Amino acid sequence: MGEIMISHEDFNRIELVIAEGRTSRSDRDRQNLDRLDRELRRARRVAAAERPADVVALEAEVTVRDLDDQTEATYQLVLPA
């Protein structure tokens, strides 16, 4: 698996969502939160200023292109409300 890099701030925000979600979600959601937590734990944490420009962060917009038909779609990485 590839390396995961995350800013300290994004790590803390996601960690809080995971902790809050474990108390109020279904069993399936808790299993998914556990999977997310495992991925988060293996991430290399860096200062936001040290994060390379090609690493996506929370609140970032990313445009992806389908290589078959060249269509594009833009997504924003956000946390649940």
SEFIZA-3560 file (N, C-alpha, C; in Angstrom, 3 decimals):
REM SEFIZA-3560
<numar><xx>0.824</xx><yy>-1.183</yy><zz>0.000</zz><atom>N</atom></numar>
<numar><xx>0.000</xx><yy>0.000</yy><zz>0.000</zz><atom>CA</atom></numar>
<numar><xx>0.863</xx><yy>1.239</yy><zz>0.000</zz><atom>C</atom></numar>
<numar><xx>0.367</xx><yy>2.288</yy><zz>-0.621</zz><atom>N</atom></numar>
<numar><xx>1.114</xx><yy>3.530</yy><zz>-0.689</zz><atom>CA</atom></numar>
<numar><xx>1.135</xx><yy>4.264</yy><zz>0.634</zz><atom>C</atom></numar>
<numar><xx>2.054</xx><yy>5.194</yy><zz>0.698</zz><atom>N</atom></numar>
<numar><xx>2.182</xx><yy>5.993</yy><zz>1.915</zz><atom>CA</atom></numar>
<numar><xx>1.012</xx><yy>6.972</yy><zz>2.035</zz><atom>C</atom></numar>
<numar><xx>0.561</xx><yy>7.157</yy><zz>3.249</zz><atom>N</atom></numar>
<numar><xx>-0.453</xx><yy>8.152</yy><zz>3.557</zz><atom>CA</atom></numar>
<numar><xx>0.246</xx><yy>9.279</yy><zz>4.301</zz><atom>C</atom></numar>
<numar><xx>0.035</xx><yy>10.495</yy><zz>3.841</zz><atom>N</atom></numar>
<numar><xx>0.607</xx><yy>11.663</yy><zz>4.502</zz><atom>CA</atom></numar>
<numar><xx>-0.547</xx><yy>12.578</yy><zz>4.885</zz><atom>C</atom></numar>
<numar><xx>-0.497</xx><yy>13.104</yy><zz>6.095</zz><atom>N</atom></numar>
<numar><xx>-1.593</xx><yy>13.933</yy><zz>6.584</zz><atom>CA</atom></numar>
<numar><xx>-1.031</xx><yy>15.004</yy><zz>7.513</zz><atom>C</atom></numar>
<numar><xx>-1.649</xx><yy>16.169</yy><zz>7.472</zz><atom>N</atom></numar>
<numar><xx>-1.206</xx><yy>17.227</yy><zz>8.387</zz><atom>CA</atom></numar>
<numar><xx>-1.668</xx><yy>16.889</yy><zz>9.797</zz><atom>C</atom></numar>
<numar><xx>-0.965</xx><yy>17.433</yy><zz>10.765</zz><atom>N</atom></numar>
<numar><xx>-1.351</xx><yy>17.224</yy><zz>12.165</zz><atom>CA</atom></numar>
<numar><xx>-2.787</xx><yy>17.702</yy><zz>12.388</zz><atom>C</atom></numar>
<numar><xx>-3.131</xx><yy>18.840</yy><zz>11.793</zz><atom>N</atom></numar>
<numar><xx>-4.472</xx><yy>19.401</yy><zz>11.970</zz><atom>CA</atom></numar>
<numar><xx>-5.543</xx><yy>18.482</yy><zz>11.393</zz><atom>C</atom></numar>
<numar><xx>-5.340</xx><yy>17.987</yy><zz>10.173</zz><atom>N</atom></numar>
<numar><xx>-6.317</xx><yy>17.084</yy><zz>9.569</zz><atom>CA</atom></numar>
<numar><xx>-6.413</xx><yy>15.783</yy><zz>10.357</zz><atom>C</atom></numar>
<numar><xx>-5.273</xx><yy>15.280</yy><zz>10.842</zz><atom>N</atom></numar>
<numar><xx>-5.275</xx><yy>14.074</yy><zz>11.662</zz><atom>CA</atom></numar>
<numar><xx>-6.170</xx><yy>14.276</yy><zz>12.879</zz><atom>C</atom></numar>
<numar><xx>-5.994</xx><yy>15.379</yy><zz>13.571</zz><atom>N</atom></numar>
<numar><xx>-6.776</xx><yy>15.641</yy><zz>14.780</zz><atom>CA</atom></numar>
<numar><xx>-8.262</xx><yy>15.786</yy><zz>14.472</zz><atom>C</atom></numar>
<numar><xx>-8.600</xx><yy>16.436</yy><zz>13.373</zz><atom>N</atom></numar>
<numar><xx>-10.007</xx><yy>16.607</yy><zz>12.998</zz><atom>CA</atom></numar>
<numar><xx>-10.661</xx><yy>15.267</yy><zz>12.684</zz><atom>C</atom></numar>
<numar><xx>-9.955</xx><yy>14.420</yy><zz>11.939</zz><atom>N</atom></numar>
<numar><xx>-10.505</xx><yy>13.111</yy><zz>11.584</zz><atom>CA</atom></numar>
<numar><xx>-10.594</xx><yy>12.222</yy><zz>12.824</zz><atom>C</atom></numar>
<numar><xx>-9.584</xx><yy>12.278</yy><zz>13.670</zz><atom>N</atom></numar>
<numar><xx>-9.589</xx><yy>11.488</yy><zz>14.903</zz><atom>CA</atom></numar>
<numar><xx>-10.804</xx><yy>11.833</yy><zz>15.766</zz><atom>C</atom></numar>
<numar><xx>-11.148</xx><yy>13.096</yy><zz>15.835</zz><atom>N</atom></numar>
<numar><xx>-12.312</xx><yy>13.526</yy><zz>16.613</zz><atom>CA</atom></numar>
<numar><xx>-13.604</xx><yy>12.973</yy><zz>16.015</zz><atom>C</atom></numar>
<numar><xx>-13.735</xx><yy>13.009</yy><zz>14.707</zz><atom>N</atom></numar>
<numar><xx>-14.924</xx><yy>12.461</yy><zz>14.042</zz><atom>CA</atom></numar>
<numar><xx>-15.047</xx><yy>10.964</yy><zz>14.309</zz><atom>C</atom></numar>
<numar><xx>-13.929</xx><yy>10.262</yy><zz>14.265</zz><atom>N</atom></numar>
<numar><xx>-13.942</xx><yy>8.822</yy><zz>14.545</zz><atom>CA</atom></numar>
<numar><xx>-14.411</xx><yy>8.565</yy><zz>15.977</zz><atom>C</atom></numar>
<numar><xx>-13.855</xx><yy>9.285</yy><zz>16.921</zz><atom>N</atom></numar>
<numar><xx>-14.221</xx><yy>9.087</yy><zz>18.330</zz><atom>CA</atom></numar>
<numar><xx>-15.698</xx><yy>9.380</yy><zz>18.564</zz><atom>C</atom></numar>
<numar><xx>-16.191</xx><yy>10.460</yy><zz>17.996</zz><atom>N</atom></numar>
<numar><xx>-17.605</xx><yy>10.808</yy><zz>18.155</zz><atom>CA</atom></numar>
<numar><xx>-18.513</xx><yy>9.792</yy><zz>17.471</zz><atom>C</atom></numar>
<numar><xx>-18.094</xx><yy>9.295</yy><zz>16.324</zz><atom>N</atom></numar>
<numar><xx>-18.906</xx><yy>8.360</yy><zz>15.560</zz><atom>CA</atom></numar>
<numar><xx>-19.046</xx><yy>7.000</yy><zz>16.206</zz><atom>C</atom></numar>
<numar><xx>-18.054</xx><yy>6.590</yy><zz>16.949</zz><atom>N</atom></numar>
<numar><xx>-18.103</xx><yy>5.263</yy><zz>17.579</zz><atom>CA</atom></numar>
<numar><xx>-19.212</xx><yy>5.152</yy><zz>18.604</zz><atom>C</atom></numar>
<numar><xx>-19.644</xx><yy>6.246</yy><zz>19.168</zz><atom>N</atom></numar>
<numar><xx>-20.659</xx><yy>6.196</yy><zz>20.215</zz><atom>CA</atom></numar>
<numar><xx>-22.075</xx><yy>6.297</yy><zz>19.671</zz><atom>C</atom></numar>
<numar><xx>-22.227</xx><yy>6.728</yy><zz>18.434</zz><atom>N</atom></numar>
<numar><xx>-23.584</xx><yy>6.997</yy><zz>17.955</zz><atom>CA</atom></numar>
<numar><xx>-23.910</xx><yy>6.358</yy><zz>16.611</zz><atom>C</atom></numar>
<numar><xx>-23.133</xx><yy>5.417</yy><zz>16.174</zz><atom>N</atom></numar>
<numar><xx>-23.334</xx><yy>4.828</yy><zz>14.850</zz><atom>CA</atom></numar>
<numar><xx>-23.723</xx><yy>3.352</yy><zz>14.938</zz><atom>C</atom></numar>
<numar><xx>-24.139</xx><yy>2.812</yy><zz>13.806</zz><atom>N</atom></numar>
<numar><xx>-24.480</xx><yy>1.396</yy><zz>13.712</zz><atom>CA</atom></numar>
<numar><xx>-23.217</xx><yy>0.541</yy><zz>13.772</zz><atom>C</atom></numar>
<numar><xx>-23.388</xx><yy>-0.768</yy><zz>13.930</zz><atom>N</atom></numar>
<numar><xx>-22.241</xx><yy>-1.680</yy><zz>13.950</zz><atom>CA</atom></numar>
<numar><xx>-21.437</xx><yy>-1.561</yy><zz>12.660</zz><atom>C</atom></numar>
<numar><xx>-22.126</xx><yy>-1.485</yy><zz>11.542</zz><atom>N</atom></numar>
<numar><xx>-21.443</xx><yy>-1.370</yy><zz>10.240</zz><atom>CA</atom></numar>
<numar><xx>-20.632</xx><yy>-0.080</yy><zz>10.180</zz><atom>C</atom></numar>
<numar><xx>-21.221</xx><yy>1.017</yy><zz>10.634</zz><atom>N</atom></numar>
<numar><xx>-20.493</xx><yy>2.286</yy><zz>10.644</zz><atom>CA</atom></numar>
<numar><xx>-19.274</xx><yy>2.207</yy><zz>11.559</zz><atom>C</atom></numar>
<numar><xx>-19.431</xx><yy>1.579</yy><zz>12.712</zz><atom>N</atom></numar>
<numar><xx>-18.299</xx><yy>1.447</yy><zz>13.634</zz><atom>CA</atom></numar>
<numar><xx>-17.181</xx><yy>0.616</yy><zz>13.011</zz><atom>C</atom></numar>
<numar><xx>-17.529</xx><yy>-0.418</yy><zz>12.264</zz><atom>N</atom></numar>
<numar><xx>-16.507</xx><yy>-1.212</yy><zz>11.574</zz><atom>CA</atom></numar>
<numar><xx>-15.763</xx><yy>-0.354</yy><zz>10.556</zz><atom>C</atom></numar>
<numar><xx>-16.496</xx><yy>0.471</yy><zz>9.830</zz><atom>N</atom></numar>
<numar><xx>-15.855</xx><yy>1.364</yy><zz>8.854</zz><atom>CA</atom></numar>
<numar><xx>-14.984</xx><yy>2.404</yy><zz>9.554</zz><atom>C</atom></numar>
<numar><xx>-15.443</xx><yy>2.900</yy><zz>10.694</zz><atom>N</atom></numar>
<numar><xx>-14.637</xx><yy>3.842</yy><zz>11.458</zz><atom>CA</atom></numar>
<numar><xx>-13.358</xx><yy>3.180</yy><zz>11.961</zz><atom>C</atom></numar>
<numar><xx>-13.442</xx><yy>1.913</yy><zz>12.353</zz><atom>N</atom></numar>
<numar><xx>-12.246</xx><yy>1.174</yy><zz>12.767</zz><atom>CA</atom></numar>
<numar><xx>-11.256</xx><yy>1.055</yy><zz>11.610</zz><atom>C</atom></numar>
<numar><xx>-11.763</xx><yy>0.776</yy><zz>10.428</zz><atom>N</atom></numar>
<numar><xx>-10.893</xx><yy>0.686</yy><zz>9.243</zz><atom>CA</atom></numar>
<numar><xx>-10.236</xx><yy>2.032</yy><zz>8.959</zz><atom>C</atom></numar>
<numar><xx>-11.030</xx><yy>3.098</yy><zz>9.039</zz><atom>N</atom></numar>
<numar><xx>-10.488</xx><yy>4.437</yy><zz>8.831</zz><atom>CA</atom></numar>
<numar><xx>-9.430</xx><yy>4.745</yy><zz>9.883</zz><atom>C</atom></numar>
<numar><xx>-9.681</xx><yy>4.378</yy><zz>11.131</zz><atom>N</atom></numar>
<numar><xx>-8.727</xx><yy>4.623</yy><zz>12.203</zz><atom>CA</atom></numar>
<numar><xx>-7.413</xx><yy>3.890</yy><zz>11.947</zz><atom>C</atom></numar>
<numar><xx>-7.473</xx><yy>2.658</yy><zz>11.478</zz><atom>N</atom></numar>
<numar><xx>-6.241</xx><yy>1.913</yy><zz>11.170</zz><atom>CA</atom></numar>
<numar><xx>-5.434</xx><yy>2.618</yy><zz>10.077</zz><atom>C</atom></numar>
<numar><xx>-6.133</xx><yy>3.109</yy><zz>9.057</zz><atom>N</atom></numar>
<numar><xx>-5.438</xx><yy>3.835</yy><zz>7.989</zz><atom>CA</atom></numar>
<numar><xx>-4.833</xx><yy>5.132</yy><zz>8.532</zz><atom>C</atom></numar>
<numar><xx>-5.580</xx><yy>5.815</yy><zz>9.363</zz><atom>N</atom></numar>
<numar><xx>-5.106</xx><yy>7.069</yy><zz>9.946</zz><atom>CA</atom></numar>
<numar><xx>-3.855</xx><yy>6.831</yy><zz>10.785</zz><atom>C</atom></numar>
<numar><xx>-3.822</xx><yy>5.739</yy><zz>11.531</zz><atom>N</atom></numar>
<numar><xx>-2.679</xx><yy>5.434</yy><zz>12.407</zz><atom>CA</atom></numar>
<numar><xx>-1.404</xx><yy>5.155</yy><zz>11.621</zz><atom>C</atom></numar>
<numar><xx>-1.541</xx><yy>4.653</yy><zz>10.412</zz><atom>N</atom></numar>
<numar><xx>-0.327</xx><yy>4.361</yy><zz>9.644</zz><atom>CA</atom></numar>
<numar><xx>0.160</xx><yy>5.562</yy><zz>8.823</zz><atom>C</atom></numar>
<numar><xx>-0.596</xx><yy>6.647</yy><zz>8.871</zz><atom>N</atom></numar>
<numar><xx>-0.231</xx><yy>7.849</yy><zz>8.123</zz><atom>CA</atom></numar>
<numar><xx>0.977</xx><yy>8.542</yy><zz>8.745</zz><atom>C</atom></numar>
<numar><xx>1.761</xx><yy>9.133</yy><zz>7.884</zz><atom>N</atom></numar>
<numar><xx>2.881</xx><yy>9.969</yy><zz>8.348</zz><atom>CA</atom></numar>
<numar><xx>2.339</xx><yy>11.375</yy><zz>8.540</zz><atom>C</atom></numar>
<numar><xx>2.470</xx><yy>11.887</yy><zz>9.744</zz><atom>N</atom></numar>
<numar><xx>1.951</xx><yy>13.215</yy><zz>10.067</zz><atom>CA</atom></numar>
<numar><xx>3.031</xx><yy>14.265</yy><zz>9.836</zz><atom>C</atom></numar>
<numar><xx>2.620</xx><yy>15.351</yy><zz>9.189</zz><atom>N</atom></numar>
<numar><xx>3.542</xx><yy>16.440</yy><zz>8.892</zz><atom>CA</atom></numar>
<numar><xx>2.854</xx><yy>17.767</yy><zz>9.192</zz><atom>C</atom></numar>
<numar><xx>3.647</xx><yy>18.802</yy><zz>9.331</zz><atom>N</atom></numar>
<numar><xx>3.083</xx><yy>20.146</yy><zz>9.455</zz><atom>CA</atom></numar>
<numar><xx>2.429</xx><yy>20.502</yy><zz>8.125</zz><atom>C</atom></numar>
<numar><xx>1.334</xx><yy>21.248</yy><zz>8.182</zz><atom>N</atom></numar>
<numar><xx>0.619</xx><yy>21.616</yy><zz>6.953</zz><atom>CA</atom></numar>
<numar><xx>1.549</xx><yy>22.288</yy><zz>5.947</zz><atom>C</atom></numar>
<numar><xx>2.464</xx><yy>23.094</yy><zz>6.417</zz><atom>N</atom></numar>
<numar><xx>3.388</xx><yy>23.804</yy><zz>5.520</zz><atom>CA</atom></numar>
<numar><xx>4.366</xx><yy>22.853</yy><zz>4.831</zz><atom>C</atom></numar>
<numar><xx>4.559</xx><yy>21.662</yy><zz>5.393</zz><atom>N</atom></numar>
<numar><xx>5.491</xx><yy>20.681</yy><zz>4.817</zz><atom>CA</atom></numar>
<numar><xx>4.808</xx><yy>19.699</yy><zz>3.873</zz><atom>C</atom></numar>
<numar><xx>3.483</xx><yy>19.751</yy><zz>3.783</zz><atom>N</atom></numar>
<numar><xx>2.748</xx><yy>18.825</yy><zz>2.934</zz><atom>CA</atom></numar>
<numar><xx>2.993</xx><yy>19.195</yy><zz>1.465</zz><atom>C</atom></numar>
<numar><xx>3.419</xx><yy>18.245</yy><zz>0.642</zz><atom>N</atom></numar>
<numar><xx>3.635</xx><yy>18.536</yy><zz>-0.778</zz><atom>CA</atom></numar>
<numar><xx>2.344</xx><yy>18.989</yy><zz>-1.467</zz><atom>C</atom></numar>
<numar><xx>2.487</xx><yy>19.754</yy><zz>-2.508</zz><atom>N</atom></numar>
<numar><xx>1.338</xx><yy>20.313</yy><zz>-3.226</zz><atom>CA</atom></numar>
<numar><xx>0.448</xx><yy>19.234</yy><zz>-3.834</zz><atom>C</atom></numar>
<numar><xx>0.990</xx><yy>18.050</yy><zz>-4.112</zz><atom>N</atom></numar>
<numar><xx>0.190</xx><yy>16.999</yy><zz>-4.748</zz><atom>CA</atom></numar>
<numar><xx>-0.474</xx><yy>16.057</yy><zz>-3.741</zz><atom>C</atom></numar>
<numar><xx>-0.455</xx><yy>16.409</yy><zz>-2.462</zz><atom>N</atom></numar>
<numar><xx>-1.130</xx><yy>15.623</yy><zz>-1.421</zz><atom>CA</atom></numar>
<numar><xx>-2.448</xx><yy>16.312</yy><zz>-1.097</zz><atom>C</atom></numar>
<numar><xx>-3.542</xx><yy>15.589</yy><zz>-1.227</zz><atom>N</atom></numar>
<numar><xx>-4.872</xx><yy>16.144</yy><zz>-0.991</zz><atom>CA</atom></numar>
<numar><xx>-5.128</xx><yy>16.252</yy><zz>0.504</zz><atom>C</atom></numar>
<numar><xx>-5.713</xx><yy>17.377</yy><zz>0.915</zz><atom>N</atom></numar>
<numar><xx>-6.010</xx><yy>17.620</yy><zz>2.319</zz><atom>CA</atom></numar>
<numar><xx>-7.500</xx><yy>17.886</yy><zz>2.483</zz><atom>C</atom></numar>
<numar><xx>-7.960</xx><yy>17.901</yy><zz>3.722</zz><atom>N</atom></numar>
<numar><xx>-9.352</xx><yy>18.249</yy><zz>3.987</zz><atom>CA</atom></numar>
<numar><xx>-9.655</xx><yy>19.625</yy><zz>3.407</zz><atom>C</atom></numar>
<numar><xx>-10.854</xx><yy>19.774</yy><zz>2.905</zz><atom>N</atom></numar>
<numar><xx>-11.365</xx><yy>21.002</yy><zz>2.293</zz><atom>CA</atom></numar>
<numar><xx>-10.847</xx><yy>21.230</yy><zz>0.877</zz><atom>C</atom></numar>
<numar><xx>-9.934</xx><yy>20.392</yy><zz>0.405</zz><atom>N</atom></numar>
<numar><xx>-9.376</xx><yy>20.557</yy><zz>-0.938</zz><atom>CA</atom></numar>
<numar><xx>-10.377</xx><yy>20.100</yy><zz>-1.996</zz><atom>C</atom></numar>
<numar><xx>-10.327</xx><yy>20.754</yy><zz>-3.138</zz><atom>N</atom></numar>
<numar><xx>-11.085</xx><yy>20.304</yy><zz>-4.304</zz><atom>CA</atom></numar>
<numar><xx>-10.127</xx><yy>19.567</yy><zz>-5.232</zz><atom>C</atom></numar>
<numar><xx>-10.599</xx><yy>18.440</yy><zz>-5.749</zz><atom>N</atom></numar>
<numar><xx>-9.790</xx><yy>17.608</yy><zz>-6.631</zz><atom>CA</atom></numar>
<numar><xx>-10.596</xx><yy>17.313</yy><zz>-7.885</zz><atom>C</atom></numar>
<numar><xx>-9.983</xx><yy>17.498</yy><zz>-9.026</zz><atom>N</atom></numar>
<numar><xx>-10.625</xx><yy>17.152</yy><zz>-10.292</zz><atom>CA</atom></numar>
<numar><xx>-9.984</xx><yy>15.881</yy><zz>-10.814</zz><atom>C</atom></numar>
<numar><xx>-10.816</xx><yy>14.907</yy><zz>-11.149</zz><atom>N</atom></numar>
<numar><xx>-10.334</xx><yy>13.639</yy><zz>-11.703</zz><atom>CA</atom></numar>
<numar><xx>-10.876</xx><yy>13.480</yy><zz>-13.116</zz><atom>C</atom></numar>
<numar><xx>-10.101</xx><yy>12.803</yy><zz>-13.940</zz><atom>N</atom></numar>
<numar><xx>-10.487</xx><yy>12.585</yy><zz>-15.329</zz><atom>CA</atom></numar>
<numar><xx>-10.608</xx><yy>11.100</yy><zz>-15.598</zz><atom>C</atom></numar>
<numar><xx>-11.715</xx><yy>10.713</yy><zz>-16.215</zz><atom>N</atom></numar>
<numar><xx>-11.908</xx><yy>9.339</yy><zz>-16.670</zz><atom>CA</atom></numar>
<numar><xx>-11.041</xx><yy>9.164</yy><zz>-17.909</zz><atom>C</atom></numar>
<numar><xx>-10.089</xx><yy>8.253</yy><zz>-17.850</zz><atom>N</atom></numar>
<numar><xx>-9.157</xx><yy>8.079</yy><zz>-18.954</zz><atom>CA</atom></numar>
<numar><xx>-9.789</xx><yy>7.431</yy><zz>-20.184</zz><atom>C</atom></numar>
<numar><xx>-10.951</xx><yy>6.795</yy><zz>-19.991</zz><atom>N</atom></numar>
<numar><xx>-11.622</xx><yy>6.178</yy><zz>-21.135</zz><atom>CA</atom></numar>
<numar><xx>-12.369</xx><yy>7.204</yy><zz>-21.980</zz><atom>C</atom></numar>
<numar><xx>-13.146</xx><yy>8.062</yy><zz>-21.322</zz><atom>N</atom></numar>
<numar><xx>-13.957</xx><yy>9.001</yy><zz>-22.111</zz><atom>CA</atom></numar>
<numar><xx>-13.578</xx><yy>10.469</yy><zz>-21.891</zz><atom>C</atom></numar>
<numar><xx>-12.539</xx><yy>10.708</yy><zz>-21.108</zz><atom>N</atom></numar>
<numar><xx>-12.000</xx><yy>12.047</yy><zz>-20.861</zz><atom>CA</atom></numar>
<numar><xx>-12.953</xx><yy>12.992</yy><zz>-20.116</zz><atom>C</atom></numar>
<numar><xx>-14.027</xx><yy>12.461</yy><zz>-19.529</zz><atom>N</atom></numar>
<numar><xx>-14.905</xx><yy>13.315</yy><zz>-18.731</zz><atom>CA</atom></numar>
<numar><xx>-14.213</xx><yy>13.635</yy><zz>-17.412</zz><atom>C</atom></numar>
<numar><xx>-14.568</xx><yy>14.769</yy><zz>-16.839</zz><atom>N</atom></numar>
<numar><xx>-13.979</xx><yy>15.193</yy><zz>-15.579</zz><atom>CA</atom></numar>
<numar><xx>-15.072</xx><yy>15.402</yy><zz>-14.528</zz><atom>C</atom></numar>
<numar><xx>-14.682</xx><yy>15.195</yy><zz>-13.298</zz><atom>N</atom></numar>
<numar><xx>-15.570</xx><yy>15.463</yy><zz>-12.168</zz><atom>CA</atom></numar>
<numar><xx>-14.723</xx><yy>16.078</yy><zz>-11.053</zz><atom>C</atom></numar>
<numar><xx>-15.303</xx><yy>17.023</yy><zz>-10.344</zz><atom>N</atom></numar>
<numar><xx>-14.603</xx><yy>17.684</yy><zz>-9.248</zz><atom>CA</atom></numar>
<numar><xx>-15.269</xx><yy>17.316</yy><zz>-7.936</zz><atom>C</atom></numar>
<numar><xx>-14.454</xx><yy>16.977</yy><zz>-6.949</zz><atom>N</atom></numar>
<numar><xx>-14.920</xx><yy>16.587</yy><zz>-5.624</zz><atom>CA</atom></numar>
<numar><xx>-14.222</xx><yy>17.448</yy><zz>-4.589</zz><atom>C</atom></numar>
<numar><xx>-14.874</xx><yy>17.607</yy><zz>-3.448</zz><atom>N</atom></numar>
<numar><xx>-14.252</xx><yy>18.289</yy><zz>-2.323</zz><atom>CA</atom></numar>
<numar><xx>-14.202</xx><yy>17.311</yy><zz>-1.160</zz><atom>C</atom></numar>
<numar><xx>-13.032</xx><yy>17.201</yy><zz>-0.531</zz><atom>N</atom></numar>
<numar><xx>-12.841</xx><yy>16.296</yy><zz>0.591</zz><atom>CA</atom></numar>
<numar><xx>-13.278</xx><yy>17.003</yy><zz>1.874</zz><atom>C</atom></numar>
<numar><xx>-14.371</xx><yy>16.517</yy><zz>2.447</zz><atom>N</atom></numar>
<numar><xx>-14.936</xx><yy>17.150</yy><zz>3.651</zz><atom>CA</atom></numar>
<numar><xx>-15.231</xx><yy>16.082</yy><zz>4.697</zz><atom>C</atom></numar>
<numar><xx>-15.443</xx><yy>16.537</yy><zz>5.906</zz><atom>N</atom></numar>
<numar><xx>-15.870</xx><yy>15.658</yy><zz>6.988</zz><atom>CA</atom></numar>
<numar><xx>-17.376</xx><yy>15.672</yy><zz>7.087</zz><atom>C</atom></numar>
<numar><xx>-17.972</xx><yy>14.617</yy><zz>7.666</zz><atom>N</atom></numar>
<numar><xx>-19.425</xx><yy>14.633</yy><zz>7.845</zz><atom>CA</atom></numar>
<numar><xx>-19.825</xx><yy>15.740</yy><zz>8.814</zz><atom>C</atom></numar>
<numar><xx>-21.010</xx><yy>16.246</yy><zz>8.605</zz><atom>N</atom></numar>
<numar><xx>-21.495</xx><yy>17.330</yy><zz>9.473</zz><atom>CA</atom></numar>
<numar><xx>-22.036</xx><yy>16.783</yy><zz>10.770</zz><atom>C</atom></numar>
//
